[in-house]
Amino acid sequence: MSHIIRNEKGVLLPAAMLLLLIVCLSLFATTAAYQSKYRTYDSLEISNINATINKIDNFNERENNLDM
């Protein structure tokens, strides 16, 4: 193992940089996927809240029209 570490051909640095690049890209991809999923759930929540508010308003308007 020490022979690989003492390799003077310069293979270890590019290999380490390649590994770092792969790890960083996978981390960024995972973070981007999480953000996308979170935004989707957030927009669905807002949409459902707005739909619920509209249904409650419609129900209240019908109740008010029936009382008159």
PDB file of N, CA, C, O and CB in Angstrom:
ATOM      1  N   MET A   1       0.822  -1.202   0.000  1.00  0.00           N
ATOM      2  CA  MET A   1       0.000   0.000   0.000  1.00  0.00           C
ATOM      3  C   MET A   1       0.859   1.257   0.000  1.00  0.00           C
ATOM      4  O   MET A   1       0.501   2.252  -0.631  1.00  0.00           O
ATOM      5  CB  MET A   1      -0.931   0.003   1.204  1.00  0.00           C
ATOM      6  N   SER A   2       1.972   1.223   0.691  1.00  0.00           N
ATOM      7  CA  SER A   2       2.831   2.405   0.730  1.00  0.00           C
ATOM      8  C   SER A   2       3.447   2.686  -0.635  1.00  0.00           C
ATOM      9  O   SER A   2       3.830   3.820  -0.923  1.00  0.00           O
ATOM     10  CB  SER A   2       3.933   2.227   1.775  1.00  0.00           C
ATOM     11  N   HIS A   3       3.546   1.656  -1.480  1.00  0.00           N
ATOM     12  CA  HIS A   3       4.063   1.862  -2.833  1.00  0.00           C
ATOM     13  C   HIS A   3       3.116   2.753  -3.647  1.00  0.00           C
ATOM     14  O   HIS A   3       3.568   3.578  -4.440  1.00  0.00           O
ATOM     15  CB  HIS A   3       4.264   0.505  -3.544  1.00  0.00           C
ATOM     16  N   ILE A   4       1.804   2.583  -3.448  1.00  0.00           N
ATOM     17  CA  ILE A   4       0.824   3.397  -4.161  1.00  0.00           C
ATOM     18  C   ILE A   4       0.886   4.840  -3.680  1.00  0.00           C
ATOM     19  O   ILE A   4       0.793   5.770  -4.481  1.00  0.00           O
ATOM     20  CB  ILE A   4      -0.594   2.829  -3.972  1.00  0.00           C
ATOM     21  N   ILE A   5       1.043   5.026  -2.373  1.00  0.00           N
ATOM     22  CA  ILE A   5       1.106   6.382  -1.818  1.00  0.00           C
ATOM     23  C   ILE A   5       2.363   7.102  -2.289  1.00  0.00           C
ATOM     24  O   ILE A   5       2.334   8.309  -2.532  1.00  0.00           O
ATOM     25  CB  ILE A   5       1.067   6.340  -0.282  1.00  0.00           C
ATOM     26  N   ARG A   6       3.459   6.374  -2.420  1.00  0.00           N
ATOM     27  CA  ARG A   6       4.727   6.981  -2.826  1.00  0.00           C
ATOM     28  C   ARG A   6       4.903   6.990  -4.342  1.00  0.00           C
ATOM     29  O   ARG A   6       6.004   7.218  -4.844  1.00  0.00           O
ATOM     30  CB  ARG A   6       5.885   6.244  -2.181  1.00  0.00           C
ATOM     31  N   ASN A   7       3.831   6.744  -5.054  1.00  0.00           N
ATOM     32  CA  ASN A   7       3.894   6.693  -6.505  1.00  0.00           C
ATOM     33  C   ASN A   7       4.320   8.051  -7.046  1.00  0.00           C
ATOM     34  O   ASN A   7       3.665   9.062  -6.791  1.00  0.00           O
ATOM     35  CB  ASN A   7       2.535   6.269  -7.099  1.00  0.00           C
ATOM     36  N   GLU A   8       5.407   8.071  -7.783  1.00  0.00           N
ATOM     37  CA  GLU A   8       5.934   9.320  -8.315  1.00  0.00           C
ATOM     38  C   GLU A   8       5.460   9.592  -9.736  1.00  0.00           C
ATOM     39  O   GLU A   8       5.913  10.549 -10.364  1.00  0.00           O
ATOM     40  CB  GLU A   8       7.439   9.301  -8.277  1.00  0.00           C
ATOM     41  N   LYS A   9       4.568   8.774 -10.244  1.00  0.00           N
ATOM     42  CA  LYS A   9       4.052   8.993 -11.588  1.00  0.00           C
ATOM     43  C   LYS A   9       2.933  10.015 -11.591  1.00  0.00           C
ATOM     44  O   LYS A   9       2.481  10.434 -12.657  1.00  0.00           O
ATOM     45  CB  LYS A   9       3.563   7.690 -12.184  1.00  0.00           C
ATOM     46  N   GLY A  10       2.489  10.414 -10.440  1.00  0.00           N
ATOM     47  CA  GLY A  10       1.466  11.448 -10.360  1.00  0.00           C
ATOM     48  C   GLY A  10       0.058  10.943 -10.611  1.00  0.00           C
ATOM     49  O   GLY A  10      -0.772  11.686 -11.136  1.00  0.00           O
ATOM     50  N   VAL A  11      -0.232   9.717 -10.257  1.00  0.00           N
ATOM     51  CA  VAL A  11      -1.557   9.149 -10.483  1.00  0.00           C
ATOM     52  C   VAL A  11      -2.472   9.427  -9.303  1.00  0.00           C
ATOM     53  O   VAL A  11      -3.687   9.530  -9.468  1.00  0.00           O
ATOM     54  CB  VAL A  11      -1.460   7.645 -10.733  1.00  0.00           C
ATOM     55  N   LEU A  12      -1.901   9.546  -8.126  1.00  0.00           N
ATOM     56  CA  LEU A  12      -2.717   9.671  -6.924  1.00  0.00           C
ATOM     57  C   LEU A  12      -3.486  10.992  -6.880  1.00  0.00           C
ATOM     58  O   LEU A  12      -4.659  11.001  -6.507  1.00  0.00           O
ATOM     59  CB  LEU A  12      -1.843   9.546  -5.693  1.00  0.00           C
ATOM     60  N   LEU A  13      -2.868  12.084  -7.245  1.00  0.00           N
ATOM     61  CA  LEU A  13      -3.554  13.385  -7.207  1.00  0.00           C
ATOM     62  C   LEU A  13      -4.726  13.442  -8.185  1.00  0.00           C
ATOM     63  O   LEU A  13      -5.816  13.844  -7.778  1.00  0.00           O
ATOM     64  CB  LEU A  13      -2.567  14.509  -7.522  1.00  0.00           C
ATOM     65  N   PRO A  14      -4.561  13.066  -9.438  1.00  0.00           N
ATOM     66  CA  PRO A  14      -5.734  13.074 -10.332  1.00  0.00           C
ATOM     67  C   PRO A  14      -6.838  12.122  -9.884  1.00  0.00           C
ATOM     68  O   PRO A  14      -8.022  12.419 -10.042  1.00  0.00           O
ATOM     69  CB  PRO A  14      -5.310  12.713 -11.739  1.00  0.00           C
ATOM     70  N   ALA A  15      -6.447  10.974  -9.322  1.00  0.00           N
ATOM     71  CA  ALA A  15      -7.460  10.037  -8.832  1.00  0.00           C
ATOM     72  C   ALA A  15      -8.223  10.645  -7.663  1.00  0.00           C
ATOM     73  O   ALA A  15      -9.443  10.507  -7.578  1.00  0.00           O
ATOM     74  CB  ALA A  15      -6.811   8.705  -8.411  1.00  0.00           C
ATOM     75  N   ALA A  16      -7.514  11.314  -6.764  1.00  0.00           N
ATOM     76  CA  ALA A  16      -8.172  11.961  -5.629  1.00  0.00           C
ATOM     77  C   ALA A  16      -9.074  13.095  -6.105  1.00  0.00           C
ATOM     78  O   ALA A  16     -10.170  13.279  -5.574  1.00  0.00           O
ATOM     79  CB  ALA A  16      -7.129  12.495  -4.631  1.00  0.00           C
ATOM     80  N   MET A  17      -8.629  13.845  -7.087  1.00  0.00           N
ATOM     81  CA  MET A  17      -9.454  14.938  -7.622  1.00  0.00           C
ATOM     82  C   MET A  17     -10.696  14.386  -8.319  1.00  0.00           C
ATOM     83  O   MET A  17     -11.777  14.965  -8.209  1.00  0.00           O
ATOM     84  CB  MET A  17      -8.634  15.805  -8.606  1.00  0.00           C
ATOM     85  N   LEU A  18     -10.551  13.285  -9.025  1.00  0.00           N
ATOM     86  CA  LEU A  18     -11.696  12.660  -9.677  1.00  0.00           C
ATOM     87  C   LEU A  18     -12.700  12.152  -8.651  1.00  0.00           C
ATOM     88  O   LEU A  18     -13.907  12.320  -8.823  1.00  0.00           O
ATOM     89  CB  LEU A  18     -11.236  11.512 -10.576  1.00  0.00           C
ATOM     90  N   LEU A  19     -12.208  11.537  -7.594  1.00  0.00           N
ATOM     91  CA  LEU A  19     -13.089  11.068  -6.528  1.00  0.00           C
ATOM     92  C   LEU A  19     -13.810  12.240  -5.870  1.00  0.00           C
ATOM     93  O   LEU A  19     -15.008  12.157  -5.598  1.00  0.00           O
ATOM     94  CB  LEU A  19     -12.292  10.278  -5.480  1.00  0.00           C
ATOM     95  N   LEU A  20     -13.097  13.320  -5.615  1.00  0.00           N
ATOM     96  CA  LEU A  20     -13.711  14.516  -5.033  1.00  0.00           C
ATOM     97  C   LEU A  20     -14.780  15.086  -5.958  1.00  0.00           C
ATOM     98  O   LEU A  20     -15.840  15.502  -5.491  1.00  0.00           O
ATOM     99  CB  LEU A  20     -12.644  15.582  -4.742  1.00  0.00           C
ATOM    100  N   LEU A  21     -14.519  15.111  -7.249  1.00  0.00           N
ATOM    101  CA  LEU A  21     -15.490  15.605  -8.221  1.00  0.00           C
ATOM    102  C   LEU A  21     -16.752  14.736  -8.214  1.00  0.00           C
ATOM    103  O   LEU A  21     -17.868  15.255  -8.235  1.00  0.00           O
ATOM    104  CB  LEU A  21     -14.869  15.637  -9.633  1.00  0.00           C
ATOM    105  N   ILE A  22     -16.570  13.426  -8.183  1.00  0.00           N
ATOM    106  CA  ILE A  22     -17.721  12.517  -8.173  1.00  0.00           C
ATOM    107  C   ILE A  22     -18.550  12.705  -6.914  1.00  0.00           C
ATOM    108  O   ILE A  22     -19.779  12.752  -6.974  1.00  0.00           O
ATOM    109  CB  ILE A  22     -17.258  11.060  -8.283  1.00  0.00           C
ATOM    110  N   VAL A  23     -17.873  12.813  -5.767  1.00  0.00           N
ATOM    111  CA  VAL A  23     -18.590  13.002  -4.505  1.00  0.00           C
ATOM    112  C   VAL A  23     -19.341  14.331  -4.502  1.00  0.00           C
ATOM    113  O   VAL A  23     -20.500  14.387  -4.092  1.00  0.00           O
ATOM    114  CB  VAL A  23     -17.616  12.942  -3.317  1.00  0.00           C
ATOM    115  N   CYS A  24     -18.692  15.395  -4.955  1.00  0.00           N
ATOM    116  CA  CYS A  24     -19.348  16.710  -4.989  1.00  0.00           C
ATOM    117  C   CYS A  24     -20.544  16.719  -5.938  1.00  0.00           C
ATOM    118  O   CYS A  24     -21.597  17.260  -5.601  1.00  0.00           O
ATOM    119  CB  CYS A  24     -18.346  17.792  -5.408  1.00  0.00           C
ATOM    120  N   LEU A  25     -20.390  16.131  -7.109  1.00  0.00           N
ATOM    121  CA  LEU A  25     -21.498  16.098  -8.065  1.00  0.00           C
ATOM    122  C   LEU A  25     -22.672  15.290  -7.533  1.00  0.00           C
ATOM    123  O   LEU A  25     -23.828  15.671  -7.722  1.00  0.00           O
ATOM    124  CB  LEU A  25     -21.032  15.518  -9.394  1.00  0.00           C
ATOM    125  N   SER A  26     -22.383  14.182  -6.871  1.00  0.00           N
ATOM    126  CA  SER A  26     -23.482  13.390  -6.317  1.00  0.00           C
ATOM    127  C   SER A  26     -24.162  14.138  -5.175  1.00  0.00           C
ATOM    128  O   SER A  26     -25.380  14.054  -5.017  1.00  0.00           O
ATOM    129  CB  SER A  26     -22.970  12.023  -5.828  1.00  0.00           C
ATOM    130  N   LEU A  27     -23.389  14.864  -4.385  1.00  0.00           N
ATOM    131  CA  LEU A  27     -23.970  15.664  -3.309  1.00  0.00           C
ATOM    132  C   LEU A  27     -24.851  16.779  -3.875  1.00  0.00           C
ATOM    133  O   LEU A  27     -25.953  17.014  -3.379  1.00  0.00           O
ATOM    134  CB  LEU A  27     -22.859  16.261  -2.426  1.00  0.00           C
ATOM    135  N   PHE A  28     -24.372  17.455  -4.902  1.00  0.00           N
ATOM    136  CA  PHE A  28     -25.172  18.516  -5.529  1.00  0.00           C
ATOM    137  C   PHE A  28     -26.434  17.956  -6.178  1.00  0.00           C
ATOM    138  O   PHE A  28     -27.499  18.568  -6.098  1.00  0.00           O
ATOM    139  CB  PHE A  28     -24.337  19.262  -6.576  1.00  0.00           C
ATOM    140  N   ALA A  29     -26.317  16.807  -6.813  1.00  0.00           N
ATOM    141  CA  ALA A  29     -27.491  16.192  -7.446  1.00  0.00           C
ATOM    142  C   ALA A  29     -28.528  15.795  -6.401  1.00  0.00           C
ATOM    143  O   ALA A  29     -29.725  15.995  -6.608  1.00  0.00           O
ATOM    144  CB  ALA A  29     -27.076  14.960  -8.270  1.00  0.00           C
ATOM    145  N   THR A  30     -28.080  15.239  -5.289  1.00  0.00           N
ATOM    146  CA  THR A  30     -29.000  14.859  -4.218  1.00  0.00           C
ATOM    147  C   THR A  30     -29.685  16.083  -3.632  1.00  0.00           C
ATOM    148  O   THR A  30     -30.888  16.063  -3.374  1.00  0.00           O
ATOM    149  CB  THR A  30     -28.260  14.095  -3.118  1.00  0.00           C
ATOM    150  N   THR A  31     -28.921  17.145  -3.423  1.00  0.00           N
ATOM    151  CA  THR A  31     -29.485  18.384  -2.889  1.00  0.00           C
ATOM    152  C   THR A  31     -30.495  18.993  -3.854  1.00  0.00           C
ATOM    153  O   THR A  31     -31.548  19.464  -3.424  1.00  0.00           O
ATOM    154  CB  THR A  31     -28.373  19.391  -2.593  1.00  0.00           C
ATOM    155  N   ALA A  32     -30.196  18.991  -5.132  1.00  0.00           N
ATOM    156  CA  ALA A  32     -31.115  19.537  -6.124  1.00  0.00           C
ATOM    157  C   ALA A  32     -32.401  18.719  -6.191  1.00  0.00           C
ATOM    158  O   ALA A  32     -33.490  19.280  -6.318  1.00  0.00           O
ATOM    159  CB  ALA A  32     -30.447  19.581  -7.499  1.00  0.00           C
ATOM    160  N   ALA A  33     -32.279  17.409  -6.108  1.00  0.00           N
ATOM    161  CA  ALA A  33     -33.477  16.559  -6.127  1.00  0.00           C
ATOM    162  C   ALA A  33     -34.334  16.809  -4.889  1.00  0.00           C
ATOM    163  O   ALA A  33     -35.561  16.854  -4.980  1.00  0.00           O
ATOM    164  CB  ALA A  33     -33.084  15.067  -6.208  1.00  0.00           C
ATOM    165  N   TYR A  34     -33.697  16.970  -3.744  1.00  0.00           N
ATOM    166  CA  TYR A  34     -34.443  17.246  -2.518  1.00  0.00           C
ATOM    167  C   TYR A  34     -35.159  18.594  -2.610  1.00  0.00           C
ATOM    168  O   TYR A  34     -36.325  18.704  -2.229  1.00  0.00           O
ATOM    169  CB  TYR A  34     -33.501  17.226  -1.300  1.00  0.00           C
ATOM    170  N   GLN A  35     -34.471  19.615  -3.113  1.00  0.00           N
ATOM    171  CA  GLN A  35     -35.096  20.927  -3.251  1.00  0.00           C
ATOM    172  C   GLN A  35     -36.283  20.873  -4.206  1.00  0.00           C
ATOM    173  O   GLN A  35     -37.318  21.487  -3.946  1.00  0.00           O
ATOM    174  CB  GLN A  35     -34.074  21.953  -3.741  1.00  0.00           C
ATOM    175  N   SER A  36     -36.140  20.154  -5.293  1.00  0.00           N
ATOM    176  CA  SER A  36     -37.233  20.037  -6.256  1.00  0.00           C
ATOM    177  C   SER A  36     -38.436  19.359  -5.630  1.00  0.00           C
ATOM    178  O   SER A  36     -39.570  19.804  -5.807  1.00  0.00           O
ATOM    179  CB  SER A  36     -36.780  19.263  -7.491  1.00  0.00           C
ATOM    180  N   LYS A  37     -38.190  18.282  -4.898  1.00  0.00           N
ATOM    181  CA  LYS A  37     -39.282  17.570  -4.247  1.00  0.00           C
ATOM    182  C   LYS A  37     -39.941  18.449  -3.191  1.00  0.00           C
ATOM    183  O   LYS A  37     -41.165  18.451  -3.062  1.00  0.00           O
ATOM    184  CB  LYS A  37     -38.775  16.267  -3.615  1.00  0.00           C
ATOM    185  N   TYR A  38     -39.140  19.195  -2.437  1.00  0.00           N
ATOM    186  CA  TYR A  38     -39.682  20.075  -1.406  1.00  0.00           C
ATOM    187  C   TYR A  38     -40.546  21.167  -2.030  1.00  0.00           C
ATOM    188  O   TYR A  38     -41.621  21.478  -1.518  1.00  0.00           O
ATOM    189  CB  TYR A  38     -38.547  20.701  -0.581  1.00  0.00           C
ATOM    190  N   ARG A  39     -40.081  21.745  -3.129  1.00  0.00           N
ATOM    191  CA  ARG A  39     -40.869  22.785  -3.810  1.00  0.00           C
ATOM    192  C   ARG A  39     -42.188  22.223  -4.323  1.00  0.00           C
ATOM    193  O   ARG A  39     -43.221  22.890  -4.255  1.00  0.00           O
ATOM    194  CB  ARG A  39     -40.070  23.392  -4.976  1.00  0.00           C
ATOM    195  N   THR A  40     -42.153  20.996  -4.839  1.00  0.00           N
ATOM    196  CA  THR A  40     -43.381  20.364  -5.326  1.00  0.00           C
ATOM    197  C   THR A  40     -44.377  20.182  -4.195  1.00  0.00           C
ATOM    198  O   THR A  40     -45.550  20.527  -4.341  1.00  0.00           O
ATOM    199  CB  THR A  40     -43.073  19.010  -5.977  1.00  0.00           C
ATOM    200  N   TYR A  41     -43.921  19.641  -3.063  1.00  0.00           N
ATOM    201  CA  TYR A  41     -44.812  19.448  -1.924  1.00  0.00           C
ATOM    202  C   TYR A  41     -45.317  20.774  -1.380  1.00  0.00           C
ATOM    203  O   TYR A  41     -46.471  20.873  -0.964  1.00  0.00           O
ATOM    204  CB  TYR A  41     -44.103  18.676  -0.826  1.00  0.00           C
ATOM    205  N   ASP A  42     -44.473  21.785  -1.379  1.00  0.00           N
ATOM    206  CA  ASP A  42     -44.876  23.101  -0.891  1.00  0.00           C
ATOM    207  C   ASP A  42     -45.951  23.710  -1.791  1.00  0.00           C
ATOM    208  O   ASP A  42     -46.927  24.278  -1.300  1.00  0.00           O
ATOM    209  CB  ASP A  42     -43.661  24.036  -0.808  1.00  0.00           C
ATOM    210  N   SER A  43     -45.772  23.591  -3.110  1.00  0.00           N
ATOM    211  CA  SER A  43     -46.776  24.142  -4.021  1.00  0.00           C
ATOM    212  C   SER A  43     -48.089  23.359  -3.930  1.00  0.00           C
ATOM    213  O   SER A  43     -49.164  23.949  -4.039  1.00  0.00           O
ATOM    214  CB  SER A  43     -46.250  24.126  -5.467  1.00  0.00           C
ATOM    215  N   LEU A  44     -48.013  22.035  -3.730  1.00  0.00           N
ATOM    216  CA  LEU A  44     -49.232  21.253  -3.544  1.00  0.00           C
ATOM    217  C   LEU A  44     -49.957  21.649  -2.266  1.00  0.00           C
ATOM    218  O   LEU A  44     -51.186  21.712  -2.236  1.00  0.00           O
ATOM    219  CB  LEU A  44     -48.907  19.765  -3.517  1.00  0.00           C
ATOM    220  N   GLU A  45     -49.198  21.913  -1.218  1.00  0.00           N
ATOM    221  CA  GLU A  45     -49.812  22.332   0.036  1.00  0.00           C
ATOM    222  C   GLU A  45     -50.525  23.669  -0.131  1.00  0.00           C
ATOM    223  O   GLU A  45     -51.656  23.831   0.327  1.00  0.00           O
ATOM    224  CB  GLU A  45     -48.757  22.428   1.143  1.00  0.00           C
ATOM    225  N   ILE A  46     -49.877  24.620  -0.779  1.00  0.00           N
ATOM    226  CA  ILE A  46     -50.488  25.936  -0.993  1.00  0.00           C
ATOM    227  C   ILE A  46     -51.736  25.798  -1.863  1.00  0.00           C
ATOM    228  O   ILE A  46     -52.752  26.442  -1.603  1.00  0.00           O
ATOM    229  CB  ILE A  46     -49.476  26.911  -1.649  1.00  0.00           C
ATOM    230  N   SER A  47     -51.655  24.961  -2.892  1.00  0.00           N
ATOM    231  CA  SER A  47     -52.805  24.746  -3.768  1.00  0.00           C
ATOM    232  C   SER A  47     -53.972  24.141  -3.002  1.00  0.00           C
ATOM    233  O   SER A  47     -55.113  24.569  -3.175  1.00  0.00           O
ATOM    234  CB  SER A  47     -52.421  23.842  -4.940  1.00  0.00           C
ATOM    235  N   ASN A  48     -53.703  23.155  -2.162  1.00  0.00           N
ATOM    236  CA  ASN A  48     -54.774  22.529  -1.385  1.00  0.00           C
ATOM    237  C   ASN A  48     -55.359  23.489  -0.348  1.00  0.00           C
ATOM    238  O   ASN A  48     -56.563  23.466  -0.092  1.00  0.00           O
ATOM    239  CB  ASN A  48     -54.253  21.272  -0.692  1.00  0.00           C
ATOM    240  N   ILE A  49     -54.527  24.317   0.237  1.00  0.00           N
ATOM    241  CA  ILE A  49     -55.027  25.314   1.191  1.00  0.00           C
ATOM    242  C   ILE A  49     -55.948  26.299   0.483  1.00  0.00           C
ATOM    243  O   ILE A  49     -57.014  26.634   1.001  1.00  0.00           O
ATOM    244  CB  ILE A  49     -53.854  26.067   1.866  1.00  0.00           C
ATOM    245  N   ASN A  50     -55.547  26.762  -0.694  1.00  0.00           N
ATOM    246  CA  ASN A  50     -56.376  27.694  -1.448  1.00  0.00           C
ATOM    247  C   ASN A  50     -57.705  27.049  -1.865  1.00  0.00           C
ATOM    248  O   ASN A  50     -58.753  27.692  -1.814  1.00  0.00           O
ATOM    249  CB  ASN A  50     -55.618  28.190  -2.684  1.00  0.00           C
ATOM    250  N   ALA A  51     -57.657  25.789  -2.274  1.00  0.00           N
ATOM    251  CA  ALA A  51     -58.887  25.094  -2.659  1.00  0.00           C
ATOM    252  C   ALA A  51     -59.810  24.936  -1.453  1.00  0.00           C
ATOM    253  O   ALA A  51     -61.027  25.065  -1.589  1.00  0.00           O
ATOM    254  CB  ALA A  51     -58.562  23.714  -3.269  1.00  0.00           C
ATOM    255  N   THR A  52     -59.253  24.662  -0.285  1.00  0.00           N
ATOM    256  CA  THR A  52     -60.060  24.533   0.926  1.00  0.00           C
ATOM    257  C   THR A  52     -60.700  25.859   1.299  1.00  0.00           C
ATOM    258  O   THR A  52     -61.870  25.907   1.681  1.00  0.00           O
ATOM    259  CB  THR A  52     -59.209  24.018   2.084  1.00  0.00           C
ATOM    260  N   ILE A  53     -59.936  26.931   1.190  1.00  0.00           N
ATOM    261  CA  ILE A  53     -60.482  28.259   1.484  1.00  0.00           C
ATOM    262  C   ILE A  53     -61.623  28.591   0.533  1.00  0.00           C
ATOM    263  O   ILE A  53     -62.643  29.137   0.953  1.00  0.00           O
ATOM    264  CB  ILE A  53     -59.381  29.331   1.387  1.00  0.00           C
ATOM    265  N   ASN A  54     -61.458  28.265  -0.748  1.00  0.00           N
ATOM    266  CA  ASN A  54     -62.516  28.528  -1.724  1.00  0.00           C
ATOM    267  C   ASN A  54     -63.775  27.719  -1.406  1.00  0.00           C
ATOM    268  O   ASN A  54     -64.888  28.234  -1.513  1.00  0.00           O
ATOM    269  CB  ASN A  54     -62.025  28.204  -3.143  1.00  0.00           C
ATOM    270  N   LYS A  55     -63.604  26.466  -1.019  1.00  0.00           N
ATOM    271  CA  LYS A  55     -64.773  25.639  -0.684  1.00  0.00           C
ATOM    272  C   LYS A  55     -65.480  26.172   0.556  1.00  0.00           C
ATOM    273  O   LYS A  55     -66.710  26.179   0.612  1.00  0.00           O
ATOM    274  CB  LYS A  55     -64.352  24.174  -0.461  1.00  0.00           C
ATOM    275  N   ILE A  56     -64.727  26.611   1.534  1.00  0.00           N
ATOM    276  CA  ILE A  56     -65.344  27.173   2.747  1.00  0.00           C
ATOM    277  C   ILE A  56     -66.087  28.461   2.414  1.00  0.00           C
ATOM    278  O   ILE A  56     -67.183  28.696   2.924  1.00  0.00           O
ATOM    279  CB  ILE A  56     -64.274  27.440   3.835  1.00  0.00           C
ATOM    280  N   ASP A  57     -65.497  29.295   1.562  1.00  0.00           N
ATOM    281  CA  ASP A  57     -66.169  30.530   1.147  1.00  0.00           C
ATOM    282  C   ASP A  57     -67.465  30.220   0.397  1.00  0.00           C
ATOM    283  O   ASP A  57     -68.493  30.854   0.634  1.00  0.00           O
ATOM    284  CB  ASP A  57     -65.236  31.379   0.264  1.00  0.00           C
ATOM    285  N   ASN A  58     -67.408  29.236  -0.513  1.00  0.00           N
ATOM    286  CA  ASN A  58     -68.619  28.847  -1.246  1.00  0.00           C
ATOM    287  C   ASN A  58     -69.690  28.321  -0.298  1.00  0.00           C
ATOM    288  O   ASN A  58     -70.868  28.643  -0.452  1.00  0.00           O
ATOM    289  CB  ASN A  58     -68.287  27.783  -2.304  1.00  0.00           C
ATOM    290  N   PHE A  59     -69.296  27.529   0.663  1.00  0.00           N
ATOM    291  CA  PHE A  59     -70.241  26.995   1.641  1.00  0.00           C
ATOM    292  C   PHE A  59     -70.869  28.118   2.461  1.00  0.00           C
ATOM    293  O   PHE A  59     -72.076  28.114   2.704  1.00  0.00           O
ATOM    294  CB  PHE A  59     -69.543  25.991   2.567  1.00  0.00           C
ATOM    295  N   ASN A  60     -70.049  29.076   2.885  1.00  0.00           N
ATOM    296  CA  ASN A  60     -70.565  30.207   3.659  1.00  0.00           C
ATOM    297  C   ASN A  60     -71.518  31.067   2.828  1.00  0.00           C
ATOM    298  O   ASN A  60     -72.518  31.559   3.352  1.00  0.00           O
ATOM    299  CB  ASN A  60     -69.407  31.063   4.180  1.00  0.00           C
ATOM    300  N   GLU A  61     -71.221  31.254   1.538  1.00  0.00           N
ATOM    301  CA  GLU A  61     -72.104  32.027   0.670  1.00  0.00           C
ATOM    302  C   GLU A  61     -73.445  31.315   0.510  1.00  0.00           C
ATOM    303  O   GLU A  61     -74.495  31.958   0.541  1.00  0.00           O
ATOM    304  CB  GLU A  61     -71.449  32.255  -0.706  1.00  0.00           C
ATOM    305  N   ARG A  62     -73.417  29.996   0.340  1.00  0.00           N
ATOM    306  CA  ARG A  62     -74.683  29.239   0.223  1.00  0.00           C
ATOM    307  C   ARG A  62     -75.499  29.331   1.498  1.00  0.00           C
ATOM    308  O   ARG A  62     -76.720  29.480   1.452  1.00  0.00           O
ATOM    309  CB  ARG A  62     -74.405  27.764  -0.105  1.00  0.00           C
ATOM    310  N   GLU A  63     -74.825  29.243   2.633  1.00  0.00           N
ATOM    311  CA  GLU A  63     -75.527  29.357   3.922  1.00  0.00           C
ATOM    312  C   GLU A  63     -76.146  30.738   4.077  1.00  0.00           C
ATOM    313  O   GLU A  63     -77.267  30.867   4.568  1.00  0.00           O
ATOM    314  CB  GLU A  63     -74.563  29.076   5.093  1.00  0.00           C
ATOM    315  N   ASN A  64     -75.424  31.765   3.661  1.00  0.00           N
ATOM    316  CA  ASN A  64     -75.940  33.121   3.747  1.00  0.00           C
ATOM    317  C   ASN A  64     -77.128  33.323   2.804  1.00  0.00           C
ATOM    318  O   ASN A  64     -78.085  34.017   3.148  1.00  0.00           O
ATOM    319  CB  ASN A  64     -74.836  34.125   3.426  1.00  0.00           C
ATOM    320  N   ASN A  65     -77.067  32.715   1.618  1.00  0.00           N
ATOM    321  CA  ASN A  65     -78.178  32.838   0.655  1.00  0.00           C
ATOM    322  C   ASN A  65     -79.414  32.090   1.139  1.00  0.00           C
ATOM    323  O   ASN A  65     -80.536  32.524   0.879  1.00  0.00           O
ATOM    324  CB  ASN A  65     -77.755  32.305  -0.725  1.00  0.00           C
ATOM    325  N   LEU A  66     -79.227  30.979   1.835  1.00  0.00           N
ATOM    326  CA  LEU A  66     -80.364  30.223   2.347  1.00  0.00           C
ATOM    327  C   LEU A  66     -81.024  30.945   3.530  1.00  0.00           C
ATOM    328  O   LEU A  66     -82.235  30.832   3.718  1.00  0.00           O
ATOM    329  CB  LEU A  66     -79.917  28.818   2.767  1.00  0.00           C
ATOM    330  N   ASP A  67     -80.254  31.672   4.313  1.00  0.00           N
ATOM    331  CA  ASP A  67     -80.783  32.401   5.467  1.00  0.00           C
ATOM    332  C   ASP A  67     -81.640  33.595   5.026  1.00  0.00           C
ATOM    333  O   ASP A  67     -82.517  34.027   5.774  1.00  0.00           O
ATOM    334  CB  ASP A  67     -79.630  32.882   6.366  1.00  0.00           C
ATOM    335  N   MET A  68     -81.407  34.117   3.861  1.00  0.00           N
ATOM    336  CA  MET A  68     -82.149  35.296   3.399  1.00  0.00           C
ATOM    337  C   MET A  68     -83.451  34.881   2.888  1.00  0.00           C
ATOM    338  O   MET A  68     -84.237  35.720   2.449  1.00  0.00           O
ATOM    339  CB  MET A  68     -81.404  36.060   2.340  1.00  0.00           C
TER     340      MET A  68
END
